[in-house]
Amino acid sequence: MLDNIFPFILFVIAMTGTPGPGNLTMMAIGQTSGFSSSIPFLMGTAVGCVLLDSLVACGLGEVIIASPVIATFLRVGGFLYILYLAGKILLLQLTSKKVDKRFSFFEGFLIHPLSPKSWAMAIVAFSQFMNPEQALAPQIVVFVTTFLVGLLVFHSSWCAAGALIPRLVSSGRILFCINCVMVVLMVGATGYAMLA
């Protein structure tokens, strides 16, 4: 992996920067609750990503691939969880501003372990970029750290973009329509990843 660090970094940028369940959810949450209120959720996504990548690097990815039952559970569970987040985002958009609109650390923690895209990109990355002739521990550190940095940079960017929307659009009706579009996109991206 250390020999292929630049292609690996490009892979991570492409995978963590593009629209997917995590980024679209961060954008919708940023638009609904603001950037600073989204920080606990963002930290949860980071910890969940570190856990997932560490487990894949230690061989759990092969177990997932080999077990259709576990893979199906993760796909269905991930889709249901995104539906839960989508519903919460829409309900918070409709409620009074006095309601606490923050998303919790734990809600963020679950998003990547239940995301088919996160599992797929971690498994592909580790199988393609790991060098079996080199020591495993330093490769795991590079693997996990690079994905973590990519996640923090891009999740934060998508969340900040979402938080900017209410500053640019003053109409509550238009904001709700934008939120509906983001929710449809996050559910659609998850459904696509589930079926791919």
KETIDREN-150374 format. One record per atom (N, C-alpha, C): y, z, x; residue in one letter. Coordinates in steps of 0.001 Angstrom, whole numbers, padded with zeros to 6 digits, always signed. Each point is the difference from the previous one (the first is absolute). Example, Ala and Ser with C-alpha at 12.3 -4.5 7.8 and 13.67 -1.06 7.14 Angstrom:
2
-005690+007800+013190A +001190+000000-000890A +001200+000000+000900A +001050-000720-000350S +001190+000060+000820S +001090+000730-000770S 
***
This chain:
196
-001202+000000+000829M +001202+000000-000829M +001252+000000+000863M -000015+000758+001090L +001162+000045+000875L +000283-001359+000625L -001057-000803+000206D +000184-001359+000536D +000633-000921-001044D -000208+000307-001274N +000497-000847-001090N +001138+000672-000763N +000825+000793+000702I +000979+000818-000694I +001048-000827-000746I +000466-001103+000585F +001037-000782-000671F -000523-000719-001248F -001173-000640+000056P -000538-000548-001257P -000264+001090-001042P -000421+001179+000475F -000252+001099-000933F +001300+000452-000664F +001076+000118+000776I +001291+000394-000564I +000470-001024-001032I -000162-001282+000303L +000382-001041-000960L -000825+000107-001281L -001288+000297+000148F -000872+000194-001165F +000504+001165-000844F +000332+001116+000652V +000470+001189-000719V +001315-000302-000727V +000907-000711+000659I +001274-000355-000638I -000255-000854-001244I -000880-000983+000143A -000294-000880-001134A -000650+000767-001148A -000890+000931+000316M -000726+000728-001039M +000825+001109-000642M +000787+000723+000806T +000755+001128-000564T +001359-000412-000552T +000477-001182+000389G +001321-000419-000452G +000015-000830-001267G -001128-000582-000332T -000049-000901-001156T -000166+000782-001307T +000340-000638-001126P -000158+000695-001283P -001466+000333-000264P -000217+001210-000372G -001335+000477-000360G +000177+001239-000854G -001078+000633-000401P +000118+001175-000863P +000908+001087+000583P -000133+000283+001300G +000805+001052+000620G +001478-000326+000029G +000362-001173+000511N +001410-000376+000112N +000654-000173-001364N -000689-000635-000930L +000580-000194-001331L +000166+001334-000730L -000944+000911+000213T +000129+001334-000590T +001191+000723+000601T +000168-000092+001334M +001141+000642+000644M +001312-000566-000527M +000057-001288-000223M +001224-000612-000523M +000298+000499-001417M -001026+000044-000834A +000184+000471-001377A +000399+001476-000025A -000604+000804+000860I +000339+001426+000054I +001421+000186+000524I +000376-000783+001020G +001363+000074+000506G +001017-000338-001070G -000300-000997-000809Q +000909-000408-001074Q +000057+001066-001095Q -001104+000681-000235T -000069+000990-001069T +000594+001345+000402T -000337+000469+001221S +000390+001363+000365S +000934+000097+001196S +000289-001120+000683G +000869+000045+001173G -000790+000209+001278G +000632-000320+001119F -000720+000052+001277F -000360+001428+000401F +000962+000916-000026S -000269+001358+000491S -001058+000706-000837S -000018-000251-001303S -001023+000616-000856S -001386-000593+000235S -000046-001172+000644S -001273-000668+000260S -000650+000438+001313S +000707+000803+000798I -000511+000373+001328I -001333+000753-000070I -000190+000976-000912P -001325+000643-000068P -001125-000999-000272P +000247-000939-000911F -001002-001033-000289F -000263-000839+001245F +001057-000386+000709L -000130-000793+001224L -000814+000745+001054L +000254+001289+000177M -000763+000781+000976M -001475+000089-000409M -000241+000091-001291G -001379-000005-000486G -000707-001304+000309G +000707-001134-000171T -000619-001291+000327T -000334-000079+001474T +000864+000581+000847A -000240-000025+001445A -001260+000785+000362A -000142+001196-000573V -001181+000821+000287V -001266-000668-000535V +000085-000578-001201G -001153-000716-000554G -000391-001188+000851G +000994-000713+000530C -000269-001148+000880C -000682+000445+001290C +000504+001086+000602V -000604+000521+001235V -001455+000392-000254V -000248+000663-001115L -001373+000394-000336L -000895-001218-000163L +000447-000970-000792L -000795-001202-000249L -000295-000743+001303L +001040-000240+000818D -000190-000743+001245D -000908+000742+000967D +000119+001324+000036S -000871+000795+000871S -001459-000096-000442S -000225+000065-001307L -001369-000102-000518L -000595-001384+000264L +000807-001054-000180V -000479-001357+000288V -000328-000129+001476V +000868+000519+000862A -000223-000094+001439A -001240+000774+000449A -000370+001014-000772C -001194+000791+000342C -001265-000531-000680C +000105-001153-000679G -001194-000639-000538G -000174+000043-001503G +000911+000647-000727L -000162+000082-001448L +000158-001358-000674L +000759-000894+000620G +000176-001339-000568G -001322-000710-000216G -000921+000169+000949E -001323-000619-000125E -000774+000576-001181E +000173+001302-000245V -000662+000642-001144V +000528-000586-001302V +001334-000206-000070I +000622-000556-001205I -000517-001419-000253I -000034-000801+001058I -000476-001380-000140I -001453-000031-000452I -000795+000937+000527A -001434+000010-000306A -000317+000567-001380A +000951+000703-000625S -000285+000637-001280S +000832-000616-001122S -000614-000852-000816P +000739-000581-001133P +000500+001059-000983P -000720+001107-000127V +000400+001055-000936V +001317+000637+000452V +000077+000345+001307I +001225+000620+000523I +001153-000992-000074I -000256-001246+000378A +001047-001027-000037A +000530-000190-001423A -000902-000033-000978T +000420-000160-001394T +000791+001210-000471T -000455+001192+000383F +000727+001227-000359F +001423-000039+000540F +000168-000412+001258L +001331-000062+000592L +000876-001045-000691L -000589-001147-000326R +000776-001045-000682R +000476+000468-001375R -000926+000518-000781V +000346+000449-001356V +000932+001211+000067V -000326+000954+000865G +000842+001187+000146G +001407-000366+000447G +000106-000925+000943G +001310-000440+000473G +000805-000665-001099G -000664-000829-000784F +000703-000690-001088F +000477+000998-001053F -000866+000943-000366L +000395+001015-000983L +001147+000865+000521L -000024+000295+001302Y +001064+000812+000573Y +001340-000740-000011Y -000023-001292+000312I +001224-000794-000065I +000510-000068-001443I -000907-000103-000963L +000412+000034-001412L +000686+001328-000336L -000543+001104+000538Y +000626+001316-000207Y +001419+000014+000570Y +000152-000468+001262L +001326-000023+000614L +000956-000916-000763L -000514-001151-000439A +000830-000940-000765A +000491+000648-001294A -000887+000680-000697G +000388+000685-001225G +001031+001078+000259G -000173+000755+001073K +000949+001068+000328K +001370-000591+000343K +000003-001096+000751I +001261-000657+000360I +000745-000447-001253I -000710-000625-000926L +000651-000469-001235L +000488+001162-000859L -000799+001059-000116L +000413+001153-000800L +001228+000677+000593L +000038+000122+001337L +001155+000619+000635L +001252-000842-000177L -000164-001303-000041Q +001149-000888-000210Q +000582+000202-001400Q -000849+000337-000943L +000439+000153-001383L +000535+001397-000324L -000312+000991+000845T +000373+001376-000326T +001411+000312+000457T +000461+001169-000409S +001339+000473+000367S +000092+000220+001505S +001213-000101+000531K +000215+000204+001439K -000234+001449+000403K -000065+000914-000948K -000223+001412+000320K -001456+000265+000381K -000880-000906-000321V -001417+000187+000299V -000230-000203+001497V -000862+000832+000579D -000346-000134+001416D -000774-001300+000189D +000560-000925+000777K -000605-001327+000149K -000714-000162+001331K -000246+001099+000692R -000657-000109+001293R -001501-000246-000142R -000528-000713+000979F -001440-000213+000103F -000497+000904+001121F -001184+000552-000173S -000476+001024+000930S -000650-000581+001253S -000138+000863+000996F -000719-000324+001226F -001425-000441-000332F -000659+000742-000882F -001387-000307-000342F -000130-001357-000679F +000972-000342-000855E -000039-001318-000638E +000109-001111+001048E +000809+000222+001021G +000102-000972+001084G -001252-000043+000851G -000595+001165+000225F -001193+000096+000832F -001141-000868-000533F -000126-000100-001307L -001134-000722-000598L +000127-001521+000040L +001213-000510+000164I +000203-001433-000214I -000781-000877+000976I -000058+000352+001279H -000720-000856+000950H -001517+000204-000014H -000480+001239-000064P -001457+000146-000107P -000594-000657-001251P +000822-000209-001038L -000481-000663-001216L +000420-001462-000095L +000571-000555+001071S +000472-001385-000031S -000987-000951+000671S -000505-000983-000737P -000903-000981+000619P +000652-000744+001168P +001306-000285-000108K +000687-000704+001093K +000013+000852+001272K +000238+001299-000143S +000043+000879+001171S -001358+000060+000702S -001074+000131-000790W -001336+000016+000589W -000311-001329+000690W +000307-001086-000683A -000314-001319+000559A +000744-000242+001299A +001305+000301+000028M +000740-000300+001228M -000422+000924+001139M -000347+001256-000299A -000455+000901+001059A -001344-000460+000570A -000921-000381-000878I -001318-000449+000454I +000106-001284+000813I +000776-000958-000500V +000174-001276+000713V +000662+000240+001351V +001061+000802+000018A +000725+000245+001251A -000893+000649+001036A -000724+001030-000395F -000805+000703+000997F -001153-000869+000487F -000613-000754-000890S -001121-000844+000423S +000467-001173+000874S +001230-000482-000234Q +000485-001156+000759Q +000647+000375+001327Q +000669+001136+000054F +000813+000319+001181F -000601+001068+000907F -001023+000725-000454M -000615+001009+000853M -000847-000668+001075M +000055+000551+001188N -000824-000484+001111N -001123+001008+000215N -001240-000361-000336P -001112+000960+000121P -000298+000396+001444P +000545-000737+000978E -000236+000328+001400E +000983+001039+000524E +001009+000322-000782Q +000969+001009+000422Q -000253+001309-000734Q +000609+001075+000516A -000154+001318-000613A +000548-000031-001432A -000709+000651-000903L +000357-000038-001418L +001250+000832-000317L +000113+001191+000581A +001088+000922-000361A +001397-000599+000190A +000324-000620+001164P +001344-000580+000136P +000250-001139-000993P -001051-000757-000321Q +000155-001087-000963Q +000290+000542-001399Q -000635+001110-000360I +000258+000618-001298I +001447+000478-000069I +000489+000599+001091V +001385+000479+000028V +000970-001163-000188V -000221-001104+000716V +000867-001182-000126V -000098-000567-001418V -001201-000106-000503F -000260-000555-001336F +000738+000803-001073F -000216+001296-000018V +000576+000866-001027V +001524+000065+000137V +000488+000156+001222T +001442+000126+000225T +000747-001273-000386T -000554-001150+000355T +000670-001264-000316T +000081-000211-001512T -001090+000253-000694F +000040-000110-001462F +000968+001011-000611F +000043+001214+000550L +000908+001026-000526L +001463-000423+000165L +000358-000509+001165V +001378-000447+000230V +000350-001151-000941V -000903-000964-000140G +000234-001106-000916G +000194+000480-001425G -000849+000921-000425L +000113+000540-001358L +001339+000687-000210L +000392+000870+000938L +001255+000736-000166L +001206-000936-000023L +000002-000994+000884V +001125-000942+000050V +000097-000800-001294V -001107-000576-000423F +000067-000898-001151F +000030+000729-001340F -000757+001086-000147H +000097+000768-001244H +001427+000524-000189H +000598+000488+001086S +001382+000488-000081S +000950-001132-000384S -000204-001170+000587S +000876-001142-000283S -000109-000435-001455S -001229-000096-000519W -000191-000391-001401W +000584+001062-000932W -000165+001269+000351C +000549+001083-000819C +001528-000051+000011C +000595-000221+001171A +001459-000094+000102A +000527-001186-000807A -000732-001113+000035A +000403-001173-000805A -000038+000341-001484A -001031+000724-000422G -000077+000417-001400G +001128+000943-000369G +000331+000936+000897A +001078+000959-000264A +001361-000687-000065A +000125-001145+000639L +001258-000750-000010L +000253-000697-001345L -001063-000309-000714I +000134-000753-001255I +000918+000685-001009I -000151+001321-000271P +000905+000628-000980P +001472-000018+000430P +000255-000114+001284R +001383-000076+000476R +000602-001379-000258R -000872-000990-000081L +000472-001366-000224L +000002-000395-001471L -000831+000693-000793V -000138-000325-001432V +000357+001240-000805V +001015-000121-000837S +000441+001174-000764S -000636+000084-001390S -000510-001090-000502S -000576-000019-001349S -001376+000668-000023S -000139+001018-000850G -001285+000676-000130G -001096-000920-000503G +000365-000917-000893R -000978-000946-000548R -000519-000937+001091R +000908-000496+000840I -000416-000899+001084I -000840+000754+001015I +000390+001249+000300L -000799+000818+000926L -001413+000203-000526L -000110+000249-001297F -001328+000187-000579F -000821-001294+000104F +000640-001140-000234C -000697-001289+000119C -000461-000230+001445C +000858+000331+000962I -000383-000136+001417I -001185+000903+000300I +000049+001225-000510N -001094+000938+000214N -001293-000519-000619N +000097-000592-001175C -001188-000571-000642C -000602-001104+000864C +000863-000843+000564V -000484-001075+000875V -000702+000589+001217V +000590+001037+000617M -000629+000621+001182M -001338+000635-000348M -000063+000638-001164V -001252+000621-000428V -001071-001067-000224V +000370-001098-000640V -000953-001094-000212V -000474-000551+001347V +000921-000132+000960L -000379-000512+001325L -000933+000955+000734L +000287+001310-000067M -000874+000941+000713M -001386+000053-000635M -000072-000054-001326V -001305-000025-000676V -000709-001329+000287V +000755-001098-000037G -000586-001311+000290G -000516-000112+001423G +000770+000527+000969A -000441-000043+001402A -001276+000813+000188A -000077+001138-000681T -001209+000835+000100T -001186-000688-000654T +000234-000609-001166G -001079-000733-000687G -000501-001148+000839G +000935-000718+000638Y -000388-001115+000872Y -000827+000489+001183Y +000457+001100+000625A -000756+000553+001137A -001370+000513-000442A -000071+000511-001212M -001264+000527-000519M -001021-001110-000208M +000475-001172-000432L -000899-001099-000299L -000263-000913+001190L +000844+000111+001027A -000131-000900+001166A -001208+000335+000834A 
***
